[in-house]
């Protein structure tokens, strides 16, 4: 699975399934994924069922940057988010508390 498939197929399904629970986070996240299968996507948790889009979102309160292979490993459960952050594989810009909430909403 590529980051594009995760953002365009897997995450929208997960967010929709969580419904109103998504709005407990109430923020927009920016993902900048580097590498051959990388790209930029945003995840909006301010509305029921959330929304995912490609590109940049100027309203994002938390930006997450990581390599495509590390992102896939994190989504697959092979890489712990906190460990990725501590080893420099996951970079966070903006509200750190929002980064901590993201895993609960997305199931990462």
C-alpha positions as CSV (number, residue, x, y, z in Angstrom):
1,X,0.0,0.0,0.0
2,X,1.3,3.5,-0.9
3,X,0.7,6.7,1.1
4,X,-1.6,7.8,-1.7
5,X,-3.7,4.7,-1.3
6,X,-3.8,5.2,2.5
7,X,-4.9,8.9,2.2
8,X,-7.4,8.3,-0.6
9,X,-8.9,5.0,0.4
10,X,-8.0,3.8,3.9
11,X,-8.2,7.0,6.0
12,X,-11.5,8.3,4.5
13,X,-13.1,5.0,5.3
14,X,-11.7,5.0,8.9
15,X,-12.8,8.6,9.5
16,X,-16.3,8.0,8.1
17,X,-16.7,4.9,10.3
18,X,-15.8,6.9,13.4
19,X,-18.4,9.6,12.6
20,X,-18.8,12.2,15.3
21,X,-16.0,10.8,17.4
22,X,-13.6,12.4,14.8
23,X,-14.7,15.9,15.9
24,X,-13.4,15.4,19.5
25,X,-9.9,16.3,18.0
26,X,-11.3,19.2,16.0
27,X,-8.2,20.2,14.1
28,X,-6.7,20.0,10.6
29,X,-3.5,18.1,10.1
30,X,-1.0,18.5,7.2
31,X,1.0,15.5,6.1
32,X,4.2,16.0,4.1
33,X,5.4,12.5,3.0
34,X,8.8,12.4,1.3
35,X,10.2,9.8,-1.0
36,X,9.3,8.3,-4.4
37,X,5.7,7.6,-3.2
38,X,5.4,10.8,-1.2
39,X,3.1,13.8,-1.5
40,X,1.2,16.3,0.6
41,X,-2.2,15.6,2.1
42,X,-4.4,17.1,4.8
43,X,-6.8,15.5,7.2
44,X,-9.7,17.6,8.6
45,X,-11.2,16.4,11.9
46,X,-13.4,19.4,12.5
47,X,-16.5,17.8,11.0
48,X,-18.3,14.5,11.5
49,X,-16.7,11.7,9.4
50,X,-13.7,14.0,8.7
51,X,-12.3,14.8,5.3
52,X,-9.0,14.0,3.5
53,X,-7.6,16.0,0.7
54,X,-4.5,16.2,-1.5
55,X,-2.2,19.2,-1.4
56,X,-1.6,21.8,1.3
57,X,-4.1,23.2,3.8
58,X,-3.2,26.6,5.2
59,X,-5.5,26.1,8.2
60,X,-3.5,23.1,9.5
61,X,-2.5,23.3,13.2
62,X,-0.1,20.4,13.1
63,X,2.2,19.4,10.3
64,X,3.7,15.9,10.2
65,X,6.7,15.1,7.9
66,X,8.1,11.6,7.4
67,X,9.4,9.3,4.7
68,X,7.0,7.3,2.7
69,X,8.3,3.9,3.9
70,X,8.2,5.0,7.6
71,X,4.7,6.3,7.2
72,X,3.6,3.0,5.7
73,X,5.3,1.1,8.6
74,X,3.6,3.3,11.1
75,X,0.1,2.8,9.6
76,X,0.8,-1.0,9.4
77,X,1.8,-1.0,13.1
78,X,5.4,-1.9,12.4
79,X,6.7,1.5,13.6
80,X,5.5,3.1,16.9
81,X,4.7,6.8,16.4
82,X,6.5,7.9,19.6
83,X,9.6,5.9,18.7
84,X,9.5,7.3,15.2
85,X,9.4,10.8,16.7
86,X,12.3,10.1,19.1
87,X,14.5,8.7,16.4
88,X,13.9,11.6,14.0
89,X,11.8,9.6,11.5
90,X,8.7,11.6,12.3
91,X,8.9,15.4,12.5
92,X,6.1,17.5,14.0
93,X,5.6,21.2,13.5
94,X,2.9,23.1,15.3
95,X,0.7,21.8,18.2
96,X,2.4,18.8,19.7
97,X,-0.8,17.9,21.7
98,X,-2.7,17.5,18.5
99,X,-0.1,15.0,17.2
100,X,-0.7,12.9,20.3
101,X,-4.5,12.8,19.5
102,X,-4.1,11.9,15.9
103,X,-3.2,8.3,16.5
104,X,-6.5,7.7,18.4
105,X,-8.6,9.1,15.6
106,X,-6.9,7.5,12.7
107,X,-6.2,4.2,14.4
108,X,-2.4,4.6,13.8
